[in-house]
Amino acid sequence: MRAIETTDTAVYLGGDFMGVNGQKRKRVASVTPGGALLPFKADLDKSVRALLAVPDHGKLLVGGEFEKVNGAEERSLTALDPSTGSTVHSYPDWLPSRSAVKSLARDHDNFYIGAEGRGTGIFDGRIAGRLSDGEMLWKDTCWGATQAVVPYNGVLYSGSHAHDCTMTPGGFPERHNRQHLLAQSVTDKRILHWFPDTNGGTGEGQGPRALTMADDILWAGGEFTKVNDKPQQSLTRFAAGPDTGAPEAAPQLQAANSSAGQVTLTWRAAWDRDDAELTYLIYRDGTLVASRTQQSTWWDRPDMTYTDSVAPGSRHRYTIAVTDGENTSAESKPLNVTVAVDERPEEER
Ligand SMILES: [Ca+2]
């Protein structure tokens, strides 16, 4: 058994099995809620990994590693009649070979696929399609096998080990840094600024394996042993608020080439798992003298500068802190600066 799905009248089972209750059933079957085998019957040549009941459109979506369904070529995704098991819709060319559908989920009008490929020329990302007519709406091409998808309030959450999303709007380049959770717009696949993360963890080291929403809480289960760099094994959850995530990597100040009466401070932007724009607070001798805002992500942390005007020859102690508006970092280590004086003769100034 690899997958289970229910409707009011049936429980659908998918996996590698070849029989149920002593009857021949090849990798997919349907039983009553009481456990009695139903006539539903289909013939799939390889494993089923995901099931999605769509009774409102007369379909059971089936995903997996298969290449043939009911005698016809149907690579990794098919739609079956929920009562008979006959094929009712095909998705030719949606997925290349060696690319298994690992997860299926839906909202009111559309459905979403997470896929895992093995080898070259494969598909590892997510696809959105329309339930009514089976039209593809979008396909992203991040690398890093997707294990789970769940849509909620216009956002598609996914568990994967995404490591190259260059071709997806809002995405990141290959940085050899696996991002195990993603949020993207269901309408245009744009990757949103939401970057909680797990490690790969135990087993195959795939991180999150399952996602579900319950009462506005996103639950994630899987192989991970850490969440946001803290020990947390196999099960975690995320709420919509409040924002308790402080900016990561508090900045360190450096002083750049000062001219007479001026101090130019430089630092590298921090980043925050759930805020794209952060505000930097600059203190001189313990007093706030300036603030600067900057967009940043974990893969794009711009250099920032601030030039302070003070008396030539004076000495000052600078610190910096960063805030997302709710959570403010500790102030940085102090930087002590002696302000340059203009050493040119008076008449040359
Ligand atoms: Ca935050």
Boltz pocket constraint, residues with backbone or C-beta under 6 A from the ligand:
constraints:
  - pocket:
      binder: B
      contacts: [[A, 243], [A, 244], [A, 245], [A, 246], [A, 247], [A, 272], [A, 273], [A, 274], [A, 275], [A, 324], [A, 327]]
      max_distance: 6.0
